[in-house]
Amino acid sequence: MACLLEAPMRMSVLSEVTASSRHYVDRLFDPDPQKVLQGVIDMKNAVIGNNKQKANLIVLGAVPRLLYLLQQEASTVELKTECAVVLGSLAMGTENNVKSLLDCHIIPALLQGLLLPDLKFIEACLRCLRTILTSPVTPVEVLYTDATVVPHLMSLLSRSRYIQEYICQIFSHCCKTPEHQAVLFNHGAVQNIAHLLTSPSYKVQMQALKCFSVLAYENPQVSLTLVNVLVDGELLPQVFVKMMQRDKPIEMQLTSAKCLTYMCRAGAIRTDDNSIVLKTLPCLVRMCSKERLLEERVEGAETLAYLIEPDVELQRIASITDHLIAMLADYFKYPSSVSAITDIKRLDHDLKHAHELRQAAFKLYASLGANDEDIRKKIIETENMMDRIVTGLAESSVKVRLAAVRCLHSLSRSVQQLRTSFQDHTVWKPLMKLLQNAPDEVLVVASSTLCNLLLEFSPSKEPILESGAVELLCNLTQSENPALRVNGIWALMNMAFQADQKIKTDILRGLSTEQLFRLLSDSDVNVLMKTLGLLRNLLSTRPTLCILANIADGTTAKDLIMTNDDILQKIKYYMSHSNVKLQLAATFCVSNLIWSEEEGSHERQDKLRELGVVDILHKLVQTTDLNLSDKAKTALQQFLS
């Protein structure tokens, strides 16, 4: 009986809430403009911090009416401004709220509002627009679909500090691709935003800084421009250096360090410049310390990893700064006790941060150990390091798995570690498991690591072979991703080096003759060179100077080549290649195909003559490389006989 009474009571409470919300919406339709304005103001006060009320008003149809009032010429500026404020408040609720606003075509209405002269109204429209455009459910492309939007936003930047803050925030969030960078750069983003770095408003300074960080990222054109920009008589890099000083807010230090990092990686600042070595690098190392917030430690480590990734000297400096290698070990100790946490939301939050911290640490270890053997040794000697990597390879988070395998790849460049730590922890097992069905970005790094584990001196080579690696690698050579094809063939090449006949046979059987020919006519020169290397290792027991000569040796192989126009075009292309070894290989191949004493040679000669091979041979006879010149003469004699 109690259950039967409970439902009507719930419905009663719900209907009261709905009735209350309905009252707010009904007032928007009042014939008295003053009552409509008061209704909007009351609605604004009712929705502040109240997500349930926001959702109710959206369901009851408040948004179309607010947008109608916002766009009506008859509406007063005050009413329009209050409507924009309420819409902005609704947008600050849940992602579903934002979706509902987008469905009602709010963005065109707000952009239209920016054309009116009233400053308060423009600010309200921009505040709402900022909230919507920075939501994860809004596609950033909406900023670029109308070519007039970006220049108009640039023209508004001088109006007020709020406008500066909102527009810079919109730009920094919506700049995701080189095309976006180009649009903003070409419409004067650098010149329009640079002076905002000296704004009296901290929020404006920060949003301007964030704009520069996204504009400079992997963009040489922007970065080279920034180096020469003057702000109050001071060059921009020096302005960034000042913003990294310890007395500045951490957010400002970190974002300035990112700007200089991106400019350095884009080639605009030298890696040995004092602004990098003495300022940026130490600042980023500071961000990795225990005293910093978790988000700051993550951002600091990831930015530092990116800064030092290609430069061995920066790697060495970073490795001895503030005990960084030992400091990173703390990244794996968060949260200290998951089992003690009973709040599900708190648990999710802590696990998310734990993933981010581990990912950042693995990335930075990978960069630190990319080139220097002593640094790799220090990393591996860090407490439980190999166990942490092995655990990382099986993490639920793809990003952590990718970072862990990057770290493993970096450390696998050490001959000493392949023989010791890698063997002691049997890292090949989780690596092989990772290769079974991983996304391409993980596969590329994992297969690169496998290439190193299959080197002749690696103790892991035998067990990897026994675990079905041949089939896996042969499958990789058929990938649409060129990097995976290279790695697949590279690993097979390492596997075939000084291998017994059974392994070589397994590789040939796994690949098939047809697939070998496909790889030899691959558009990626790296695939071709590794395939030639594989063939060299497969055929190394036979006294031969040239790989392609062996391919064209035998009736079946000749038929396969002559009926494959792609292969013939490739052979012709290699004859004129800048690489003499490839020219030699291709000329050998032609010699074998046209040898006049063999069956079908005349037909093959005719086809190759039509392709222009004879003309190329005449040119090769004149080459300065005597070996190549001799081989070309031999081939020409076959045509003439």
Helices and strands as residue ranges (DSSP letters): H 2-27, H 33-47, H 51-59, H 62-71, H 77-91, H 95-103, H 106-113, H 119-133, G 140-143, H 149-156, H 161-174, H 178-186, H 189-194, G 195-198, H 202-216, H 220-227, E 230-231, E 234-235, H 236-243, H 250-265, H 274-274, I 275-280, H 281-286, H 294-308, H 312-319, H 324-329, G 330-333, H 344-368, H 373-381, H 385-392, H 398-411, H 415-419, H 421-424, H 428-434, H 440-453, H 461-466, H 469-476, H 482-496, H 501-511, H 513-520, H 525-538, H 547-551, H 555-562, H 565-575, H 580-594, H 601-610, H 613-621, H 626-640
